[in-house]
Amino acid sequence: MTSIAAYGGLLLISFLAATFFPAQSEIMLTGLLVAGDFSVVLLVIVASIGNTLGSVVNWVIGLQVERFKHKRWFPATPAQLDRAAGWYHRWGRWSLLLSWAPFIGDPLTLAAGILREPLGSFLILVAIAKTVRYIVVAALTLGILQL
């Protein structure tokens, strides 16, 4: 696999994984790390950028929720939206530090858009959460961190 294909594929799968598409960026990241042919730092950066940008898509959809929520393709159920809004109301923007988490992360980023979180603070918190997750995945994969 060429470097461009590897990094581009990781960017794409990380982007999709942050939306409501069923994609597993951690699996691709782990495979590329195990291959050992790529920069660990660059892999983490690329995955983090892709995943953060995917979350921005959720945020934008959240801004337009009234226009889209009745569409068949809309990515969240009313129950998911209610749960995410509850977390968001309770913890505010700091709940975005959980945007990396399965099942609640994507609805949280959607709720941030619905509740009009400013893009700047959204990007900072989501980028921190996503990057820390990929650092932990890389550290576990490379044996730097053990559970």
C-alpha positions as MATLAB code, in Angstrom:
seq = 'MTSIAAYGGLLLISFLAATFFPAQSEIMLTGLLVAGDFSVVLLVIVASIGNTLGSVVNWVIGLQVERFKHKRWFPATPAQLDRAAGWYHRWGRWSLLLSWAPFIGDPLTLAAGILREPLGSFLILVAIAKTVRYIVVAALTLGILQL';
ca = [
       0.000    0.000    0.000;
       1.386    3.412   -0.905;
       1.671    6.115    1.702;
      -0.901    8.268   -0.064;
      -3.406    5.395   -0.151;
      -2.745    4.519    3.491;
      -3.039    8.034    4.853;
      -5.905    8.926    2.496;
      -7.793    5.754    3.399;
      -7.293    6.425    7.100;
      -8.507   10.005    6.655;
     -11.634    8.801    4.846;
     -12.471    5.954    7.245;
     -11.862    8.259   10.239;
     -14.136   10.870    8.706;
     -16.898    8.333    8.066;
     -16.517    6.804   11.536;
     -17.327   10.159   13.135;
     -20.584   10.373   11.237;
     -23.354    7.837   11.604;
     -21.822    5.482    9.030;
     -20.707    2.154   10.493;
     -16.946    2.505   10.071;
     -14.150    1.432   12.422;
     -11.175    3.735   12.081;
      -9.396    2.128   15.049;
      -9.084   -1.140   13.117;
      -7.420    0.568   10.158;
      -5.172    2.625   12.430;
      -4.124   -0.514   14.296;
      -3.383   -2.343   11.039;
      -1.241    0.505    9.744;
       0.599    0.749   13.058;
       1.303   -2.989   13.097;
       2.566   -2.815    9.505;
       5.247   -0.457   10.789;
       5.712    1.280    7.439;
       4.155    4.588    8.415;
       4.823    7.457   10.802;
       2.983    6.876   14.076;
       2.629   10.615   14.673;
       1.307   11.242   11.165;
      -1.163    8.355   11.440;
      -2.552    9.775   14.701;
      -2.761   13.279   13.208;
      -4.515   12.082   10.036;
      -7.011    9.951   11.980;
      -7.700   12.819   14.385;
      -8.265   15.339   11.583;
     -10.577   13.001    9.674;
     -12.585   12.116   12.765;
     -12.865   15.739   13.876;
     -14.029   16.829   10.416;
     -16.631   14.062   10.441;
     -17.925   15.431   13.730;
     -18.236   18.855   12.117;
     -20.669   17.260    9.644;
     -22.793   16.140   12.615;
     -22.595   19.656   14.075;
     -23.776   21.179   10.769;
     -26.640   18.665   10.555;
     -27.536   19.641   14.119;
     -27.723   23.282   13.080;
     -30.269   22.230   10.454;
     -32.106   19.662   12.593;
     -35.557   21.151   12.156;
     -35.149   20.895    8.412;
     -33.830   17.325    8.392;
     -35.102   15.410   11.435;
     -38.122   13.973    9.609;
     -36.074   12.594    6.713;
     -35.613    8.819    6.473;
     -31.844    9.173    6.237;
     -31.554   11.325    9.391;
     -28.872    9.645   11.512;
     -30.338    9.859   15.011;
     -33.517    8.654   16.619;
     -35.553   10.962   18.843;
     -34.384    8.916   21.866;
     -30.715    9.384   20.907;
     -31.271   13.116   20.447;
     -33.017   13.393   23.820;
     -30.243   11.470   25.580;
     -27.509   13.558   23.951;
     -29.346   16.803   24.705;
     -29.688   15.693   28.337;
     -25.947   15.089   28.632;
     -25.283   18.352   26.892;
     -27.627   20.322   29.135;
     -26.162   18.715   32.245;
     -22.471   19.040   31.379;
     -22.533   21.786   28.743;
     -19.771   22.010   26.193;
     -17.527   19.831   28.383;
     -19.632   16.844   27.393;
     -17.907   17.113   24.006;
     -14.863   15.550   25.658;
     -16.917   12.335   25.391;
     -17.310   12.749   21.623;
     -14.867    9.859   21.166;
     -17.147    7.406   22.967;
     -19.136    4.766   21.092;
     -22.912    5.250   20.944;
     -22.970    8.667   22.649;
     -20.192   10.540   20.855;
     -21.905   11.092   17.527;
     -25.237   12.155   19.064;
     -23.333   14.563   21.345;
     -21.765   16.283   18.348;
     -25.194   16.479   16.735;
     -26.647   17.920   19.959;
     -23.875   20.537   20.001;
     -25.110   21.779   16.641;
     -28.751   21.676   17.709;
     -27.910   23.680   20.826;
     -25.756   26.104   18.801;
     -22.356   25.452   20.386;
     -19.927   27.894   18.727;
     -17.746   26.200   16.128;
     -14.489   27.324   17.772;
     -15.111   25.734   21.156;
     -16.677   22.708   19.434;
     -13.549   22.139   17.328;
     -11.153   22.512   20.250;
     -12.985   20.091   22.558;
     -13.777   17.517   19.888;
     -10.230   17.615   18.492;
      -8.815   17.035   21.984;
     -11.162   14.091   22.609;
     -10.558   12.460   19.234;
      -6.786   12.930   19.356;
      -6.467   11.516   22.869;
      -8.462    8.445   21.788;
      -6.143    7.807   18.818;
      -3.059    8.353   20.989;
      -4.379    5.739   23.417;
      -5.146    3.306   20.568;
      -1.641    3.805   19.180;
      -0.020    3.407   22.591;
      -1.956    0.189   23.271;
      -1.149   -1.186   19.813;
       2.560   -0.451   20.152;
       2.754   -1.818   23.695;
       3.608    1.569   25.185;
       0.477    1.453   27.308;
      -0.987   -1.713   28.762;
      -4.338   -2.298   30.355;
];
